[in-house]
Amino acid sequence: MNRIEFIKTLSSKLSYVMKPEEVRELVDYYDEMILDLMEEGMSEEKAVSQLDSPESIIESIKGTPLEFKFPIRKKVSPLWMVLLIAGFPLWGSLALAGIMIVMSIYILIWCIPFLAGSLAFAGVLGGLVSVVLSPLATFDGLHIGLTQFGIGLFLFGAGILFTMLTLSMSKTFIAYSQSMTNKIKKILFNQRSVVSI
Amino acid sequence: MDTQLKKGLIEYYILANLKYGDSYGYEIVKTISAHMPITESTLYPILKRLESQGKVSTFSSAYNGRLRKYYKLESEGLDSIKSFLGSWEKVEAIHDYIKRSVENE
């Protein structure tokens, strides 16, 4: 087995028993070992064969009384089930309210770039139309045509500025939304049971 | 050596090893192997436990175009060594007791 095969086998087998970041740490550890052994003059195959096989590494981890976190499913007792079902009208509506609050926060936040985007669109389109059609306005008098042309240019410029603003804001807001979503996900789903064997 | 005894000793061996200077996985395995045989798979959980107990900390440092994870002794680790040495008298008393049981035969 070469280094890449070893790492692939190990990580795919570990992914069933450990969290991704723990898998990465363990795989890094063994990869470092292989590279260090190779630096001592061993061939890649020889270095890999010096280590325990992925199967026995996994066995040794399972058997160690340590603080490795295994994804153990929590057993839900029947009493809890009954309580959960009976209490649904209460916690269901509370959960819905919570979801709505989070949703409205998102909507509220995204209103800002949306507003900027609308202004950009209105400015660019309005300005363009106004500039293009300003020759027609000169029929009512040169000063009216000129004014329309000037205002049109101003609108167009403002529109472009707003477009730039929207683009830069969207980037920040996307990043912000992502980090917020991740935080919420972490709070909701990252409570895993720890078990010592 | 008895595996249970070895497990207990390795922990302090590693801490003592790091007292001499920061070290990395392969080097630690090599150093320990001079006194007692150990595999990487045995070492990893121990290092991990020492880290989670705050006795050692880790940092990555570039070496030969790759990152190497180094282990560093923390003050909790040093305290742990000292308390191990402090309890040596008790260990010796137990050792003597066990020894007498065979001598009196």
Interface residues (C-beta under 8 A of the other chain):
Chain A: L26 D28 Y29 Y30 E32 M33 L35 D36 L37 E39 L51 D52 S56 I57 S60 I61 T64 L66 E67 F68
Chain B: Y24 G25 Y26 E27 V29 T39 E40 S41 T42 Y44 P45 K48 R49 S52 N64 R66 R68 K69
